Amino acid sequence: MHDAIATAAAIRSGEVSAREVVTDAIARIEEHDGVLNAVVAERFEQALAEVNAGLPAGPLHGVPTLVKDLGMQVAGLPLTRGSRLWADAVSTEDSALVQRYRRAGMVVLGVTNSPELGKNASTEPLLHGPTRNPWATTHSPGGSSGGAAAAVSAGLVPVAHGNDGGGSIRIPASACGLFGLKPSRGRVTTYPVAGTLAAPLSANHALTRSVRDSALLLDLSSGPLHGDALAAPTPSSPFVAQAAHAPLRLRIGLLTRRADGGVVSPEVVDAVRTTAALCEDLGHVVEEVEPAYDAELLMSGFGTLMGVSLLADVEHRLAELGRDLRDDDLEPFTRMIHDHYRATMTPVDVYDALAAVQTVGWQVGTMFDRFDLLLTPTLPLPVPELGVLDTTDPAVMWQRGGDYSSFTAVANATGMPAMSLPCGLDAAGLPLGAHFVGDLGAEGTLLALATQVEAARPWPLLAPAYR
């Protein structure tokens, strides 16, 4: 099973046709997705018609992909956001990112499962049912881009779109043994989703099986539209070129303790220390450090911005439908968040949340006076079984939900780029991820290091049962 770049090369050489590649991907989805439940809506006939009509001669001509059912639109396909409140919503236009994928020659086959409004580190919405991890179908694929991760890990498509508002690309990448990069704030436009507040926390990109695919996709999809409120620093050269060159000797700060003082599994720490040792073998300097930011301030500000965004989404949807909220519209955990912020939120709270997130950004920024990158676990705990993060039980979610984003959310608050790459297996044989954070605009450095690590410690392209 090839990555996206090799697939496109095989099509260009005539070894295989674009129609054969797309037909094979459709067949794999039809064969395996009954168990995985990664794809919640498809457009197979339209995709084949697009191939027959002739695709753009872009660098990923003929490569099939999937788009997450949250935060991105594919014209004519459902945009349910994993929620019964949006069960009949349909996208009327392609998002700018989807347009860029199409211009590169990619073929969109459908949309992937997401937890309700992305508010879970596991993908188990009541609307569509749980997505299963290809490494062990009793376990979670992570969230909120869990459908995308399961699809790529099982070889349904070479790459799939994801987005990340608190770890939602990196958490499923870790859980499914993939490479997952969250770009810098403003790197990829969100048009036409204009969402305020939570938008500075969230970033769009992809789940991939190779670093080079991630680099190329970032080149193809990045760059602001005229009028975008946020824009990342312009890269000095294409990300593909930066990824292909060994980085200079990097100073890496190793953090294995959670800033909130929560539990980190010893096997997770061991796997990340192994990655740190590998970085030293590659010529980089690694120094163990303590977190330099206020975790309570982070989660207070972060939670408020996400909560107010959720409240706005729900209230706008109800206005569109012309009715009040019903008992079965939202999952209990989502309903709890909605009701809490509807009853308590004030303009001062929103102001304070924005200020808190900026303060945390400055606190984390002091660490980049000493280091080029920071290294942590992606997840503090092994991949959970399905049902551990149960949105029908708000008390359970309140107790457990924050654990799984305890290392990843800070990069969303700061807007800094971050990546998860495979670093080993837990006792049950499921993947573990190493998490690197760079200063704003440092995607090239992250990709270059990831290429080094990938070459020194190759990881399997597919979950064992799908190779």
SULBEL-V23874 format. One record per pair of residues at least 12 apart in sequence whose C-alpha atoms are under 6 Angstrom apart, sorted by the first residue. I is the first residue (numbers start at 0). J is the second residue. Records with the same first field share a line. If there is no record, write none. Layout:
I = J + J
This chain:
2 = 157
3 = 157
7 = 59 + 60
17 = 61
21 = 63
24 = 155
27 = 155
28 = 155
35 = 130 + 131
36 = 130
37 = 111 + 112 + 130 + 146 + 150
38 = 110 + 111 + 112
39 = 110 + 111 + 112
40 = 109 + 110
41 = 108 + 109
42 = 108 + 109
43 = 108
54 = 104
55 = 102 + 104
56 = 104
57 = 103 + 104
58 = 103
59 = 103 + 104 + 105
60 = 104 + 105
61 = 104 + 105
62 = 105
63 = 105 + 106 + 107 + 156
64 = 107 + 156 + 158 + 159
65 = 107 + 108 + 109 + 110 + 159
66 = 110 + 160
67 = 110 + 111 + 160 + 161
68 = 80 + 110 + 111
71 = 94
72 = 90 + 93 + 94
73 = 90 + 93
74 = 90 + 91 + 92 + 93
75 = 90 + 91
76 = 89 + 90
77 = 89
78 = 90
80 = 115 + 116
81 = 113 + 114 + 115 + 124
82 = 115 + 126
83 = 126 + 328
84 = 328
94 = 190 + 191
95 = 190
96 = 220
99 = 220
111 = 146 + 147
112 = 146
113 = 143 + 144
114 = 143
117 = 143
120 = 141 + 142 + 143
121 = 139 + 141 + 142
122 = 142 + 143 + 145
132 = 149
133 = 153 + 462
134 = 462
137 = 384
138 = 383 + 384 + 385
139 = 383 + 384 + 385
140 = 171 + 174
141 = 170 + 171 + 174
142 = 167 + 171
143 = 167
144 = 161 + 167 + 168
145 = 171
147 = 159
148 = 171
152 = 461 + 462
153 = 461 + 462 + 465
158 = 206 + 207
159 = 205 + 206
160 = 204 + 205
161 = 204 + 205
162 = 202 + 203 + 204
163 = 201 + 202
164 = 200 + 201
165 = 408 + 411
166 = 407 + 408
169 = 419
173 = 431 + 432
174 = 382 + 430
176 = 421 + 430
177 = 208
178 = 207 + 208 + 419 + 420
179 = 206 + 418 + 419
180 = 417 + 418
181 = 416 + 417
182 = 416
183 = 414 + 415 + 416 + 439 + 440
184 = 231 + 414
185 = 229 + 230 + 231
186 = 221 + 222 + 230 + 231
187 = 221 + 222
188 = 223
196 = 304
197 = 304 + 305 + 308
200 = 411 + 412
208 = 460
214 = 238 + 239
215 = 239
218 = 238
232 = 440
238 = 443
241 = 443
242 = 446 + 447
245 = 447
246 = 447
248 = 283
249 = 283
250 = 284 + 370 + 371
251 = 285 + 370 + 371 + 372 + 373
252 = 285 + 286 + 287 + 288 + 373 + 374
253 = 286 + 287 + 288 + 373 + 374
254 = 288 + 289 + 375
255 = 375
258 = 290 + 294
259 = 294
263 = 379
264 = 380
270 = 422 + 423
271 = 376 + 433
292 = 359 + 362 + 363
300 = 352 + 355 + 356
310 = 337
331 = 391
332 = 390 + 393
356 = 412
360 = 413
372 = 436 + 437
373 = 435 + 436
374 = 434 + 435
375 = 434
376 = 433 + 434
377 = 432 + 433 + 434
378 = 403
415 = 438 + 439
416 = 436 + 437
417 = 435 + 436
418 = 434 + 435
419 = 432 + 433 + 434
420 = 432 + 433
